[in-house]
């Protein structure tokens, strides 16, 4: 009896220990913005303003067709002590819908009772970063110039995402401005977090494809800070994607070409990875999970109808069995249960033949943009599964235009670093160099 009690006590102690470690790891690099925090009043107002803004969107049907007026729209809501302005609400609501983010869960994340978190890293940006309590969405303060640039190119951004639904560019989910009389006028954007969920991520990189100033000392000095490493820290490592390599490198080229057209430079590829668990390694290869990921990755028709079902060209059979979608990455349970057979899983009829009416060029474009199989998780756009690792990737910081200030900086750096690769170069040079760096290190 005494031995059994001791064993139970030991197991309980281990569970408490692991729970405490998990909580400490969850809060690594972030600090709760509680009532004593300097940003508590600001974030409380942002929450209140966001709740009204999202509720307004919830009361308005998602627009099937966006007009120029939708992109120029600005709504102002007055609250006690402040105003909140929301820009192009219908546009961002449609984008959230395309990512299968419901307005209810968007509100639950941004307006929950839990405090926002302040993100702390070695970034040199002067912006303030806030994270929702569930760490799913980022809020970042932006300058007026940056917001005006985003809004002026929002139509092009949406067109690119429609053409490339699996684009690696970070998804902007809302643009707002909060005005507190005689105190604050701040623009901020809401973004989908590239590193979600981050419980098992222990290393992060920010890649620009150059060498000057691109090394970070990984030692945190005992501080609770997330060190984001850079290009030179990645030396000797590879991004191992196997079957996804071609899709990945082609998508990087497509996204980079789009940014070059906007005369943008200095953007980065955020990159992190974690080893796949055994159940993930087994489950992601199951037939049931393959069908789910194919279905989620497919958007062949612009306006599919019930009488015109989507095609699934990656499958050969006309009927397959499908498991319900999961809400978190890495569970693997339904997939593992279905591996090797589809017994016990509801049948779903699918038309798996490619229509003969499609032209060769249309089919080629289809394969280029839809070849990828999305992982079965909430953040699928920014997640790529390789043979043994799960990679989190996203292209960020797309607001730097090559204007006269950057031209002067380019001239100074050419004198300071002759023959060396630095970030401030013309977009026509930045884009191919960025793509080549990634291609050379992907296998």
N, C-alpha and C positions, 0 to 999 in steps of 0.2 A: 504493500500500500504506500509506504513512504517513498519507494522508488518511483511509483507511478506519479505521485504528487511532484516529486523533484523533476521528473521528465516533463510534466505539463508546465511547470514553472519555467523550465529552461526554454521550452518552445515559445511560451508567452514572452519571455525576455528577448528572444531572437526576433519575434515579430515586432516588438516595440522598437528594437534597435533599427531594423530595416525601415520601419515607418518613419523614424526620425531622420535617417539618412535620406530617404526619399523626399521628405519635406525640405531638408536643407538643400538638396540638389535642385528641387523645384524652384527655390528662391535664389539660386545662384545668379548673380548679375542683375537682380531686380530687387527693389525695395518697395514695400507697401506704402502707398500714399495715404497714411492715416490722418486723423484730425490734427496731429502735431506737425505734419509735413508742410513745407512751404507751398506746395502745389495743391494742397487739399481743397481750398476754396475754388481754385480754377477748375480742377477736375470735377468737383461737385456740380459746378455750373455747366460744364460740358455735358455731363450725364443728363442733367435736366433738359438742356437744349436739344440733345440728341434724341431723347425720348419723344419730345414733341415733333421733331422733324421726321423720325421714323414712323410715328403714329400717323402723320399726314400722308406719308407714302403708303402705309397699309390701307388707308381709306380710299386710295386711288388705284384703279387697275393698272397693271404693268402695261406700258405702251408697246404695241406690236411694231408700230412704225414711228421712228423718231424723226422729228422735223428740226429745222434750224432753230425754232423757238425753244424747243426742249433743251438744246445745248446752251442757249443764252439765258435760260430761266434763273431767277434768283428769288428765293423766298426769305422773308424776315419774320421771325417770331420774337415778340417782346416778353420778357420774364422780369421778375422782381430783381432789379439791380443790374440787368444785362440784356443784351439782344443776341440772338443767334441767327446767322445767315447761312442758308444752304444753297449751293450752286448746282444746277443741272440735276436736280433730284431724280427726275424720270430716267435720265440716262444711266445713272449709277444704280437705280433700282433694277433696271433691265440687266445690267452687268451682274449684279448680285444674283438675280434669278437664273442667269445662264450658268452660274457656278453652283446652283442648287442650294444657295443660302437663302432660307426663308426670312421674311421680315421679322417674324417672331423670334427666331434664334439669333438674328442680328441684334435685335433689341435686348434680348436676354444677356448677350455677351457685353454689349456696350453700356447697358443701363441697369445691370444687376446690383444687388445690395453690396456685393464685395467691392473692396477698394480697387482702383486702378493701381498698376505697378509702374514704378519708374525704372526704365531700362538703363543700365549703366555698363558701358563698354569703353574700349580705348579709341572709339571713333573721334575724329577731329572736328566733326560737324558741330556747329553752334546750335543746332536744333534741339528741342526737347523731345524725348521719346517717352511715350506712355504705352502701356500694354494693358489690355483688358485682363480681368482677374483670371479668366480661363486661358490666357496667353494665346488666344486665337487671332486677335486683331491688334495691329499697331496704330497708334495715333502719333503723328509727327508734325511739329510746327514747321511752317514753311514761310518764306518771304513772299511778299506780294508779287514780285517778278516771277518767281517760280510757279505760283498759282496761276497767274495770267498766262504763262507759257503752257501749262497743262490744259487750261480751259480753251485756249486758242487752238490747240492741237487735239482736243478731245475727240472730234469726229474722226480724224485720222487714226487715233489710238483705237477707237471702237471698230473701225473698218479693219484694222490689222488683226484684232482679236477675233473678228468674225471670219476672216480668211484663214487665220491660224488659231483655231480654238485651243490648241495646246501650247501656245506661246509661253516662253519662259519668263516674260516680263511680269513684274509684280503687278497684282491686280489692285488698282485704286478703287475703293468702294464708296467714297464720299469726300466732298470738299466743302469746308465750312469756314466761317469766320465768327469769332466771339468778340463782342464789344462790351467792355465794362467802362462806363463813363469815367473819364479823368484817370483811368488806370491802365487798361489793356486793350489793344486791338491786335488780335492774333488770328492768323490763318492757320488751319491745320487740315491734314488729310487723314483719312482712314484707309489702311492697307491690310490686305491679307498677309499674315505672318508666313514667311517662307519656312521658318523652322518650327513647324507645328505638326504633331506634338513633339516637344523637345526633351522629354524625360531621359532618353538614352543618348542624346547628342553630347559628346564631350570635346569636340573640336570643330571650329568654324573657320572658313577662309573667305576673304574678300579679294577677288581676282580682277586685275585690270589688264594683264598681258604685257607688263613692262617691269623694269628692274629698279629704277631710281626711287628710293624711299619705300620700297615694297618688301620690307622685312620688319617683323615685330618680335620683340623679346617675349616669349611665351610665359615668362615668370610673372605671376600676379603680385608677388611680394606679400603674400598673405592677405591681400585685399579681396573682398567679395565682388569681383569684377569679371566680366566675360571678356577674355582676350580674343579678338578676331584677328587671325593670322593673315598673311598676305602671300603674294606670288612667290617670293624667295623662300618662304617657310615651306612651300609645297614641293621644293626640289627633291627629286628622287621618288615621288609618289605618282600614282596614276588613278584616273577615274575609270573603273572597270565596269563597263555596262554590257559587254558582249553583244547580244542581239539588238539592244537599244542604241548602240553607238552611232549608227548612220543617222537614225532619226534625230538624236540629240545634237550632233554636230551640224546637221542641216538646219535644225530649228534655231540654233545659235546664229548661224549665218543669216537666216531670214529676219530674225529680230534685230541683229546688228545692222543689216542693210536698211531696215526701216528707220532706225535711229540716225543712220548716216544721212538719209533723206531729210531728216529734221535738223541737220547741222549740229547734232549732239555728240559730245565726247565725254570722257571721264566716267562713264557708267561702269558698273562692276557686276561680276557674277558672284552672288553669295553661294557658298558651297559648304555642305556639312554631310557627314555620313555616319552610319551606325551599322554594326553587324546584324544580319537578319537572324532572328531566333529560329530554332529548328522547325517550329510549327509554321512559321512564315515561309521557310524554304520548302517545306512539303506542301503547304496549302496553296501557295501562289502558282503551283504547277497543276493544280487539280482542274478538271474539266469545268466544274461548277464556277470556280473563280475566274477561269478564262472567259466564260460566257458573260459573267458580270462585267469584267473589265472591258471586254469588247463592246458590250452594250453601252457602257458609260462613255467610251471613247468615240462613239459613233455619232456623227451628225451629218449624214450624207445629204439629206434634202434640206432646203431652206425652210420649207413649210410642210412637214410631213402631215399626213392625214390618217385617220383610222383605216381607210380603205387602201392606203398606200403605205404599208409598213416599211420600216427601215431595213436595209440589207445588211447582212453580216458576212462580208466576203472572207473573213478570216476563219470561218467555220465551214465544214463540208456537209454536215448533216442538216436536215430541215427542222428537226426538233431536238431541243436540248433542254436540260433541266437547270433551273436557276435558283440560287439561294437568295434570301433577302439581303439587302444592302446593309453594311455594317456602319456603325457610327464612329468607330475608332480604328486607327491603324494597328496592324500587328496582332489582332486577336487570333485569326487563323482557325478558330474552332469550326465554323461551318465548312470551311474549305477542307480542313483535315478530315472531317467526317465524311465529306463527299469524295475524297480522293479515290480514284480507281473505279468509282461507280457513281451513279446519280440516283440511287435508290433513296426513297423517303423525301425527295425534294420535288415540289410542285412542278409540273410540266408547263412550258410556255412555248407556244408555236412561234417560229421565226421563219421569215423568208430569207434564205441564205444565198440566193443566187444574185449576181450582179446584173442589173438591167441591161439588156442589149442595146437600149436606146442611148446609152452614154457614149460619148465620143472618146477616142483614145486619150486626148489631152485632158478631158475631164476625169477620166479614170486615173491618169498619171497624177493629177493634182490631188485626187482623193487619197491615193496611196501615200503621197508625200506628207499630207497633213493629218492623216488618220491612222498611220501605221502603228503608232504607239498604243500599247495596252495600259490603261491607267490602273494604278494600284487601287485596291478596294478600301479607300479611306477618305476622310473629310477633306484633306489637303492635297488631293490627287494631282492637281495641276503642277504643284511644285515638288512632287515626289517621283523618283525614278528608281525602280528596283533593278539592280544588277544581279549577277549570279550569287553573290554572297553578301552584298551590302545594299542598304537602302540609302539613296542619295537625296538630299534636300537641295534644290537649286532654284535660283531666281535672279533675274537681271533687275538691278535697282539703280537709283540715282540717275534719272534720265532727264534732268533739268538743266544741265550745263551746256550752253550754246557757245559755239566758237565765234565769239565777237571780238571787238578790238582789245579788251582786257586780256583775253586768252591768247591773242596774237602776240601781245607784248610779253606775256609770260613765256610763250613759246620761244621768242627771240632770246630772252634772258637765260632760259634753261639750255638752249643750244650753245650759248657761250660758257655756261657753268658746267655742263655735262657733255662735252663733245664726244660724239660717237656712241653715247649711251641712250637706252630707251627709257623715256619718261612719259608721263600720262598726257601732258598738255601738247597735243599735236592735232593737226587738222583731222576732222572726222574721216576723210578719205584714207588716211593712214591709220587712224586709231581702229577703225572697224576691221580691216583685214588682219591686223596684228593681233587683236583681241581674239578673233576666230581661230587664227593659226595657233596661238598659245593653247587654246582649249583642245583643238584637234590633235596637236602633238602629244597631249597628255591623256587622251582618251583611248581606251582599247575595248 
